[in-house]
Amino acid sequence: MHQSVESKEPDGLTTTAVTKQFQKDGPNEVAEPAFNFRHAIIRRLWEPSAWILEAALILELILGKQIQASFILLLLLFAAVDGAIQERRASTVLHSLSHQLTPTVAVKRDHQWQKLPAPELVIGDLISLKRGDIIPADVQLLNQNLEIDESSITGEAKAVTHQPGETAFAGTTVLNGDGLATVTATGQHSRSGKTISLINHSRRQGHLQILLGKIISCLAILDSILAVILIIASLIRGENIIEMLPFLAMLFIATIPIAMPSSFAVANSVEANVLSKQQILVSDLVGIQEAANLNLLLVDKTGTITTNKSTVLAFHNFSNYADRVLLQAALSATDQRHQSVVDRAIIQYGQKQHQVALPTVKFVPFDASVGYSESHLNVDQQTLDVKLGSFKRLSALAKTPIKLPAQIDLRQGRSVAMLINDEFAGLFLLQDPPRADSAAAIQEIQRRGVKVIMLTGDNQQTAAALAPNVGLAGKVISFNGLASLANLQEISGIADVVPEDKLAIVKEFQKQGDIIGMTGDGVNDAPALKQADVGIAVENAVDLAKRSASMVLLTAGLQPVIEILDSGHRVYQRMMTWTITKLARTAELTMLLVFGYLFLGYIPLTLNAMVLVAILNDLVTLVLGTDNTTITYQPEKWRLAQLSKSASILAVGWTAVGFGILFWLHNQGLPMGQVSTALYCYLIFSAMLTIFMTRTKKFFWQSKPSNAVIAATTTNIVLSIILALTGWGVTAISFFLLLEVMGLTLATALVLALLQKAWQQN
């Protein structure tokens, strides 16, 4: 759709009228309900994972085992409170980011157009809507048809065309068209009833979640098999199956990582908060962890590599009109309300020449799918059709072929052509110099193992001249030659790219297995930003681009991308610690319990001890998101084989020693309760040491965890020692037996650390 905008427009409100209306209706927003901690806990007490524990609790009460029932109740409440705490932490960050991502709107007040935050709108305001805008309030369209995406309120994906006089609703997005509208309802009185947020609330799964989803399925299958083995063994031995059911319930609870989603949300939200302080807003938390895998960054040249402050380097007149008239005609084809980089450059050039735009009969704003803007003028009793835009697009529309003089070098800058009545009339050469920090930022990104490819609508010669100046080595090709290139990794730039091409480029590289980051700012960039693994909306991006992206930059340039990569690596390391530790201790716990029962004739861990193991292990997950990390300089890989190998070394080692301790204690004739307490201490000590071992590629004693991790792990160890010596909740053991268990655990950790280091080097 290529709609015209008439030159005559109504006046907006005055400041006095705005103040009066604002006092009456208040801001254009609805206060979001505060996070309710009590409701969050209650909600977690009514979900499948809680039902398992609640069934076990009821069963223990029926069997008359109040102490065991109280421990299950403790675990049930802990799981609910833990989940509520993590939800509150994540929601606090998202709430803050949502307010920082409030759209701005072009509003006419006191006869002047200005940009204002959406909450400041009042009924009666005259606003200007363009492609990519999220409509900030209910409005009545005044002068043009608009093609609007209403899926946010209707659920229908098909776009709807609204005509002048019809109402468009808050929260919908303008896909095509430009026009004026009057605000008719704000805040709670609008259709959406709340200020529009650009936060992407869709919970898309990242590569890590997909991988761990498979792991959870495997653990569930493993637990089911082990449960069947235990039931068959107990039937053969003639034991009471009813009394074993609470242990089976605890086996599932203790081994399946039910807290994984909330743990991921906290780890990502911690980094989202860090990035927001660096002027990078996260609209999709999954994008942070995906940044750790990113190995290819597609970068828009304009505004990211360059300053986005174009100036007219040269203006050439190829018409019979005087330079003054031709420049005035060109100014009439620029958008005065929503000035693009090209518009600003030509307007500023006109101001220096003391020229102003001629009055227009009709004006059609620039449309990337068409490639030019258009205005109709009356000059000397003649109607002139002026087109201003891409030299390549307008060359195809010109009535006669365009032949430029040899002295005009299009490699000097961006070429903007001008047609009058479809005859070539003029040419602007615009210069948009590279940012001073672009070369250093690109070099730093490449040092992290990420290949950078520049995308630009400029011709191949112009792009090839710029690439070496910003540290991009390799071929610069035209988009038309992309399909025929054998090795896409050899290129440093792709020229002649129109916005619609970007989605195809992203898909082409993803087809090769690359993890893609992409920067963009326009309406037509939105599909590619959404398709990319890490979509980055740059400064001054339209609202639709921001909604489609994972990240929104509030400052110009590529330097913020480095911060995004670093955040991704920090999340990766913390989640790897969580994942490998969970896998290792799950294998350790299940093997010791099941095979201990098969060989010793009893489950070697009491129900109380199992509950304590589950609670104390989960306590550490609350603080892992704050752990100290080191930045790696290669893209990470989420690989099941890699995770399995890392976890298996620890699992096999800890389990083997655990079996040794079990049979040693059993052969000494110790009571089952003391065997259980010794095994409980071993499980806690080994789990804490596993966290230290998996959080770094160095030896665990060479890397200092965060104070929060040190405090949590120390608390677990000290509490377990106190419980074991005092006999509270578990059977007391002697101080010497406790020292022996601690010594064996530490010795095992030293041996496993050496084996782990040797495996990493191979």
Secondary structure as UniProt FT lines:
FT   HELIX           15..25
FT   HELIX           37..44
FT   HELIX           48..62
FT   TURN            63..64
FT   HELIX           66..100
FT   STRAND          104..109
FT   TURN            110..111
FT   STRAND          112..117
FT   HELIX           118..120
FT   TURN            123..124
FT   STRAND          126..129
FT   TURN            131..132
FT   STRAND          138..141
FT   STRAND          146..149
FT   HELIX           151..154
FT   STRAND          160..162
FT   TURN            164..165
FT   STRAND          167..168
FT   TURN            170..171
FT   STRAND          173..176
FT   STRAND          179..185
FT   HELIX           187..189
FT   HELIX           207..236
FT   TURN            237..238
FT   HELIX           241..255
FT   TURN            258..259
FT   HELIX           260..276
FT   TURN            277..279
FT   STRAND          280..282
FT   HELIX           286..291
FT   TURN            292..293
FT   STRAND          296..300
FT   HELIX           301..305
FT   STRAND          311..317
FT   HELIX           323..332
FT   HELIX           341..352
FT   TURN            353..354
FT   STRAND          360..367
FT   TURN            368..371
FT   STRAND          372..379
FT   TURN            380..381
FT   STRAND          382..390
FT   HELIX           391..397
FT   TURN            406..407
FT   HELIX           410..412
FT   STRAND          414..420
FT   TURN            421..422
FT   STRAND          423..431
FT   TURN            436..437
FT   HELIX           438..447
FT   TURN            448..449
FT   STRAND          451..455
FT   HELIX           460..466
FT   HELIX           467..470
FT   STRAND          475..478
FT   HELIX           479..481
FT   TURN            482..484
FT   HELIX           488..490
FT   STRAND          491..495
FT   HELIX           499..511
FT   TURN            512..513
FT   STRAND          516..520
FT   HELIX           523..525
FT   HELIX           526..531
FT   STRAND          534..537
FT   TURN            539..540
FT   HELIX           543..548
FT   STRAND          551..553
FT   HELIX           559..600
FT   HELIX           607..621
FT   TURN            622..623
FT   HELIX           624..626
FT   HELIX           640..667
FT   TURN            668..669
FT   HELIX           672..694
FT   HELIX           700..702
FT   HELIX           707..726
FT   HELIX           735..761
//
